[in-house]
Amino acid sequence: MSDTERDPIFDGGFGQVPGLAVRILDLSGANGSDPVEVVRGFTTVAHANAFARRYVRDSLDRCRAPGMAAAEVLEAWFAYGEDAEVAGAGDDAWRSATELHAFAETRAEDPEERNWRVLDPRRDGEEDEEE
């Protein structure tokens, strides 16, 4: 992607904040209250929020089995899924609770809604190594 095609979600004009991170939490309790992983390298709140939202959407849809009701999907997610918390964004941080029930009611139609990997800031280093 050239600089002229760069997605505005990555640009500093949308709430650039140093120290943003997304904490990945194992809801099964295997890690206690500690995150399984902390993803750093986000330059904007929008970038961190989009990553966290897609991560949770993917986790919830992976817990879904054919024919499950929304309540069953939520039950499975709370038992086996992973939540994502945006740290360092204050009141602007996306929170899974705001969309969780909507996610449980309907499977993501567009695969892009679940593609958190494309937004993972750790990919930047991988791409540099490949070149």
Order of alpha helices (4+ residues) and beta strands (2+ residues): beta-beta-alpha-alpha-beta-alpha-alpha
